[in-house]
Amino acid sequence: MGCRSLAELVAVIGSAPPAGSKHLRRAKAVSAAGAVALCVAGGAAAETCGPGKGVPDSLKYVQYFLSRPQDAAGCAMTVVNGRLAVQAPVTNPALTCPDMFAWKLFAEAVAAEFWKTWATDQETWPGNGLPSDPGRPLALCAPGQTGPNCCNPDSATNPGYDDPAYKAKWCPYFPGDHASTLAQGLPERVGVLPSKAHMLSFAGSPRVREILLQDVHVRRLMTEHSGQTEGRKIRQAMAELVFRNKSLFDYVFRNELYHQEGLLKVVARNDDNIASAAPYRLSNDRGAVAEIVFPADAVMIKTNWLARERAEEMGVHDDPEHPYVKMNITSPVTDNNGTILKPGEHWLVAFHISSKDIPNWVWATFEHVNNPGRCDYTGCNDSYGYGSRDRVAAGQASNYTRPHEVCDDLPLPSWVLDPGKTYPAGVRRAPLDAVFRALRIGTRENTTLVPTPEDRAWLSYELKGSQVEFTDSMGRAVHAGNSVTEAGFVSTSSCMTCHARASVASDGAKPPALRLPALGVFENVLTDSGYLPSSLGLPVADWFNRNAQPPSLLALQTDFVWGFLAANSSKPPAGPGVISARTTQPGAGAFFSLRERILGE
């Protein structure tokens, strides 16, 4: 396993589909020196890192522990009467077949048209409307009560539902409950600014940097803010939309977890129960929950979209062989004067799917095949959907695509990671192809900005990896990260560990000064990249309860859901002296943006 000759590399790139990919045409233009240095997984070429020196590739031993196939033998599913059914002998596919299960979630969500019928964060947590008129969540109606000043989970006419601009101004709103009004198109989808360090990989390569610097505005940003990387300067181009299915939405609505006061009630019940009723817990099925535990069929999908104009500025072009799923989204464009909401065509570049089928959720992340850096750092691992293009030896598994490597050419040379380049599309395996054909996923062209399950563009996305454990059976931390969603900290990313930290602080705070979250996304540790790392491996018990008697509550877990960051106060706006993050004007209420709540910015 080593770096190949220029002739071998050109042959590999030239034979890898799609032939019409503009990304691969750029890849073919790599210089001779760069091509010789580029290390492609597989093959038996001699390792010749450095001038005439045969230096072993030590990274392959690290990657060995990342390449373990996820699915057990016998994992199979089929479509029966329009529904996916897992076949014997598997009885627990979420744990036994996590990669297959990831594709099951993918297919079911696409068939359900999640982008059209599921609720976004702004629709699950009211009061997140336009800056000029955000709204405010109303209290939950008492049994038998209806509006006009409360929210009824069983009503089709809650306050604000008739608002053409933002239907969740006052009460949670689930678009799928109003399907008849969606027949001609989509509800307005408003993307929020990314809450993490996104887009690093799109700007990291010299070619993309060259394209960026041709733009006068981008060139000014890069030269005036030299202390930041390209990815941080352009990450506001991303629009993030998180979708929640009906089960998750109903749990939030019916338990009055859609505003800050409702969350604080749960915190108080939990803390009081530890002090006064231990070792017994309050029953969670009697209406007043003391812990947040979503039902087993809850699903959430975090999607990342790139505006077409920004994508083209960055050298990312639509590929006829692998088109993007496209949708009209209103997204924020941020400059020094504030935030401007601008509608337009956006391309889906990456997404996470998470389901509560196991207590700590199933985590799966997907990327468009042309994403630069798609398999960087940790590689791509898929036991079910797509086979690797790496040239593995006979008898070896084809689930793993290793990251690109290059020789550093130092006097004492080493193989090092070579990020920011594209990877060839994988080989779609017959079982997934049969599932897609049976559900009619990806069967025809779509030239509109309203996605459909049949949209051929769904075939452009591949599984980066799935996660169902904090660590493997030998105690090694499980990595799971997306080159877009976790750009800048992929090598330290664990979806499960990160989301285990999603919580509400118990510090005596009263609305509207609720502190969300109790724990941050990132660790306070320096890294070579300069970006803070995410949490990895097992959670720490002392994050959540004070190590004393009684072990009082420090942070109430929100069952792996960061979306509670979008919860607003149901109280009227505060008086003078309270600063609103939306308006930066006194007297507008203590509503904080998602970025402020996560990063403290």
N, C-alpha and C positions, 0 to 999 in steps of 0.2 A: 504494500500500500504506500504509494509515494507520488511525487510530482512527475507528470508525463512530459514527453517531448512536445515541441510545438506542433509537429505533424499529427501526433495523437490527439492533442487538445483540439485542434481545428476540426479533426474528424468527428470528435465527440460533439462539439458545439454545432457543427454543420448538420449532424444527423438528428439532433434533438428537436422534437417539435416544440412550438409550432413554427413552421418554416417562414410564415409571414410576420412573426413577432418582431416588432420594432425594438423591443428590449434585447432580443437575441441578435438582431442585426448590429446593435451597438456592441454587444458582447463579442461578436466576431471581429470587431475593429480593435480589439485589445492589441497592444504592441507585442512584437516578438519577445521582448525581454519579459514583459508581464505575463505572457502566455506560458513561457517556459517555467516561470516561478509559480504559477497558479497550480495548487495541488487539488486534484480531483480524486474523490474516494474511489477505492477499488483498484484493480490492476496489480501487476507484479513488477512495475518499473523500479529500477534501483533508486534508493533514496540518496540524492546528491545535493543536499542542502549545503550551501556555502561553496566557495571556489575549490572544487576538487575534493571536498570532504564529505564522507558518507555519515551524516548525523541522523540518528534514529528519530522517528516521528513520535514523540512521547504523548502528543495530544490524543493519539488514537486509543491509548489506554484509558484516558479520562472518558472519551466518547463511548467506550465499551459499556460503561455503566449507565449511559444514557440511551443505549440502543436496544434495550431489552424489549421484545415484543409484548404488547399490552394484553392481547387477546389470547385466551386459552384455545386449545384445539376443540373443534366442534362448534364454534360460534357461527351461527347462521340465522338469517331471518328471511321472511318472505311476505308478500302482500296477499292478504286474504280478505276478500270483499272490501277492498279499498283501504284496509288497515294493515299496518305492519305487525307481524306476529313473529316472536322469537321461537326458534325450533329447539326441540329436545336434542341433547340432554340438558341444555342450559336452563336453569331456573331463576338465576339472578344475573341478568345480563349487564346491569350497571357495574357490578364488581368483577364479573367473570370475563366480560367482553367490552371493556370501556371504549375502545375505538369503534367497534361496531355500534355500540350504543350511542356514541357521538353522532354517527351518521344517521341513526334512527331519529335522534332529536332534530338533526338538520332537516331530514326529509319531512318529518311531521310538522315542523314549524313553517317550512316553505309551503307545504300543502295547505296549511291553515292561513296563509297570507298574513303572517305576523306583522308585517310592515303596515298593513291596512287595518286589521281588526284588533290587535293588542294595544294596550295602553302604554304610552310613554311615561317617563318619570313626571313630566309636566302634567299629565292627565291623572296619574295616581296620587300625586301630592299637589293639591290645589294651591293657588296663589302664586304660581310661577308664570304669569302671563307677561305681556309686553311691559317694558320698564315704565311706560307712561300710565299703565293701568294693570298692575299685576294681579289684583284681586286678593282675597283672603279666605282661608278655609272656614266654613261654618261648622258648628258642632253637629254631632250625630243626633238624629231624631230619636226621641224616646219611642218605645214600642207603641204602635198604633198612630204615631204622630206623622204628619207630613209638613212640608214647608209652610211658609216661604222662607223661614230663617233657620233651617236646619237641613241636613243631608240624610236621605232615606236610601239605603242600599237596594231596596226593591222598587224604587220609583224610576220611571222613564222620563220624568219631567222635573228633575231637581233644579234648584236655582242655578241659572247660568247655562243650562243645556241648550237654550235657544240662542245663545250668543254666537254669531257667525264667525267671530275672530278667535275666541278661546273659550271652549265649553267647560273647562275645569277651573273657572275663575273662583268658584265658591265650593264646589263639591267634586269628588273624584268622578271621572267619566271614562267609561269603557267603550271604545268605538264599535266593537263587535256586537254590543247590545242594541246598536242602532244601524244595523247592516243595511236596511232599506234606504237609508240616506247616503250610503257610501257607494251605491251601485255605479255611479257615474265617475268615480274617481277616488281620491284619497283625502282624508282629513289633513289639515295643514300640519306639517311636521317641522318643528322648530328645533334645530340642533343647538347644543350648548358647547361652550369652549371645552376643550379637553381638560381633564382634571389631573393629568400626569404628564410626564415628559414624553410627548409623542413625536413621531415623524423624524427621529434622528437618522434612521437608515435611509430615508428618501433623499437626504441632503448630504450624506457622508461621502459619497464617491466623488472622485475628481471630475467626472463627466457631468454629474448633476450640479456640482459647484460651478463649473464652467458655464452651464446654461443659466444658473441663477444669477451669476455676475453680469450676464448680458442685460438683465433687467435693472434699470437705473434705481428704482425704489428699493429693490432687494439689495443691490450693491451698497446703497447708502446705509441700510440697516446693518449689513455685515461689517462695514468699516467703522461705523460710529459706536457699535456695541461689540468691541473686540473681545470682551470677557466672556462671551457666550458662544456656543456652537451654532452651526447653521440650523440644526433641528429645533433648538429652542426659539430661534428668531422667527421661524415660519410655522410653528406648531399651531398658531391660531387659525391656520387654514383648515384645520380639521373640524368637522362637526360631529359631535357624539350624540347618538340617540340610543336610549336604553328602553327596551320593550318588556312588558310584564304580561303573562298570560292571565286568563280569567281567574284561575284558582288563586294565584298570588295577589291579584288585584282585590278580589273579594275578601281575602283575609285581612288586608290592610284596611279596607273600607269598613267591614263589619265590626272590627275590633277597635275602631276609632284611632288607628295608628297613622292617620294621614295628616295630623297636625302635631305641633310640639307639645301641647298640653296633654294630648292622649298618650304620647310617649312617656312623659314625665309621670303619669299615673302608673304606668307599668313599672318604671324604675322604683317608685315609692313602694308599690306592693311587694316587689321582689326584695328590696332592702328590709322592709318591715318584717317580712316572713322569715328571713334568715335570723333576725334578732329575737322574734317572739314565738316562732312555731317550729324551728329546727328540731328534729331531723326531717320533718314532714313538709312537703311542698303544697302550695295551693293548687287545686285542680285547675287545669288550663282549659277545661271544656264547659265552664259554667258562665261564660260571657265576659267576665272581668279577668283578662289574662295577666299573669304575673311573669311570664316568660314569652318571648317571641319565637314561635316554632311554626314554620310554614307547613302546609299540607304536602303530602308526598308527590302530588302532581303539579306543584308549582314550578314554573320555568321562567327564566329571564334571559334576554339576549342583549348584549351590548354591541352596538354597531358603530363603525367609524367610516365617515364619508368625506370625500375630498371634492371641493368645488372644481368643476371642469376647468375654469380659467386658471386656477391656482395649480391644478395638476399639470396642465400644459406648460405653465411657466417653469415648473420643476422638471420638465423633461419626461413626464409620464403621459403617454398617449394611449388612446383606446386601441386595442389590438383586435383585428377581425377574427383571429383564431381563438382568442380568449377575451371576449368583451366583458365590460363591467356591468353589473346590475346598476341601473341608473334610476334616480328618483329626484323629483323636485322638492327641495328642502329650503326652508328659510333659516339661514345660519348667521351667526354674528361675525362681523368683520371689525376687528379691534385696532384702534390707533390711539395716539396720545390724547385725542379729544373725547374718547369714550367708545361706546359700542353702537354699531349700526347693524340692523338686521336686514339681510339682503337675500331675497329668494333666487333660486336658480338651480341648474342641473348639477347634481352631485353624483359621484361614483363611489360605490361600496368597495372599500379596500381591505377591510378586516372585520371580524366579529368574534365574540365569545358567546357560547351557549352554556347555560348552567341549569341543572335540574335537581330537585330535592328528592330524587329517587333513592338516595342514601342520606343518612343523617348529616354528613358534612358536604353534601351536594356533589354532583358529577360536574366536572369542568372540562370544556372542550373549546379549543380555539382554532379558527379557520382564517386563511389568508388568500387573497388573490394570487394566482401563480406567478404573476410578473412583479410582485413586490420585491424591490431590491433588499437583499438581506433576509429573505424569508426564512431560511434555515440556518442563519448565523448563530454562533455561540453554542447553542444546545442541540442543533440539528432538527430535523423533522422526523416524526415517528408516527406511522400509520400502519396498523396491522390488517386493516380491513378494506379501506376505500381505494387508495392509490399505491402502487408499487414504486419503489425508488428507482431512479435512473442511474444510481451508482452501479458500477460494474463489479458486482460481488462474485465470489467464487461459487462453483457448483456446490449445492448443499447448504449454502448460507442463506439466512432470512433476508428478504427484500423489503423489510418494513422501514429501514432507517436511511435517511439522507444525511451524510455528514457535512459539517460546515466547510466552506472553502478555507484553504490554508495557503501560506506563502512563506518562502524562506526570508528571514530578515537580513541575510547577507552580511552579518557582522563578523568580525574576526573569529569569534567563537559563535558560530551560527546556530540558529534554532528555527524550528517550524513554529509559526505563529498564525493566529486566525487572520483571515483576509476578508473583512466584512464589506457589505454594501453592494455586492454583485447579485445578479439574478441567478436563479436555479431553474433547470429545465422542468417542465411539467411532468408529473408522475404518470404512470400507466394505470388507467382506471381498470380495476379488477371486475371480473364478470358478475360477482354477486351484487356489487353496488350498481353496476350498469343495469341489471335486471330490476332492481328496486326502483331506480329512476324511471325506467321505461314503463313499469307497471303503474307508477303514480303520475306519469306524464310530466316529470320534472326535466326541464332542459330540452324539450322536444322541438321548439320552433323559435324563430327570430322574434324579437320585440323591439320595435323602433320608437316606442313611447317612453315617457318618463313615469309611467305607472307600472311597476313590476308585476309579473304574473308568475305562477308556479311553472308554467311552460317555458318561461324565458330561458333561452339557451345559455345565457350568461351565468346561470347557477353552476354550470359545468366548469367554470373558471376558478372555482374555489377548492382548496385542498386543506385537509386536516393538518395542522402543525403538531398537535399532540393533545392527549387527554390526561386527566388527573383524577384519581379517586382516593389517594392517600397522601398524608403529610410526608411520610418517608417510605422507602421500600422495605422489604422484609429484613434487609441487612442494616437498616438504620440510616441509609443515605437519604438526604433531603431530596424530594421529588421536585424537579424543575417544570414549570409550565409558564410560557410567556410568548407574546406575540410581537413580531418585529415592528408593528405599528402601535398597538395599544400599550405595550410596555417598552417602547423605544427608549434607550438610554439605560435600562436596567434589566434587560432580558436575562442576563446570566445569573441574576439573583432573584428572579421572579418565581413565585409560587402562587397561583390563583387561590388555592385553598388557604394558605397561611395568611395571605393579604386580606382576604375576605373574613377570616376568623377574627380579625381585629376590628371589623365594623361594629360599632358600639355607641351607646349613649352614656355620657358622663353622669356620675352620681356625685355631685359636688354641692348640693343645696341650691343650685341655680334655679331661678324661677323664670317663667316666660316673661317677656320675649327674649331673654338672654340665654336660652338653652345652648349649652356647649355641645356641638356636634362636629366631629366625632370625639370620643374620649381618647382614642388612639389614632395616630396618624398612619398614613399609608407607608411612609418611609422610615428607615432607621437612621439615627444620627451618627452615621459612620462615613468616613472619607473613602472615596474610591478613585481609581485611576482615571475614570471618565469625568469625575467632578460631579456626576449626578448621584443623589442619595440612593442607596440600595433598598429594595423591597425586603419584606420579611420572608424568611425561607425556613422550612422545616417545622418542627413542632411548636405550637403556641406555648406561651409561658403563663402558668396559672396566676402568677402575681400581677399580670396585666389586668385582671378582672376582679379579684377580691383581695382585700387587705389581709396580709398574713398576720392575723391577730385573733383574739377570741372576744366577741364573735367576729367571724371573717366578713366584715361589712363590705358592701358592694362598692367597687371603684368604677366599674364600667359594665353596663348590661349589654351583652351581645345582642345584636339585631339579626341573628341567624344568618350570618354571612352576606347580608344585604347592605351595601353602602347607599342604596337609594334613599334611605331615611334622611340623608343629608339634604334632601330637597324639601323636607317638612318645614312648614312655616307656622307662625303663631296664629291662633284663632282669635287672639285679642285684638281690639282696635289699635290702630297705629299709636305709638307712644308719643308723648309730648316733646317739646323742644329739648335738644341736647342729645337725642338719640340719632345716630347716623345710619342711614340706609345705604347698603352697598350698591343698591340699584340706582339710586339717584344722587348719592353723595350729598344730600341735602338734609338738614335737621328736620325732625318731626315726621319722618316717613316710615318709622318702624324699624325694628332690628332684624331685617331680612338680610342674610348673608349669602353670597354666591357660593356655588359648589366649590370653586377653586379656593375661596377664602376658608371654607369649612374644612377642606382637606389639608391644605398646605399652610394655612394661617396667613395667606397673602391678602 
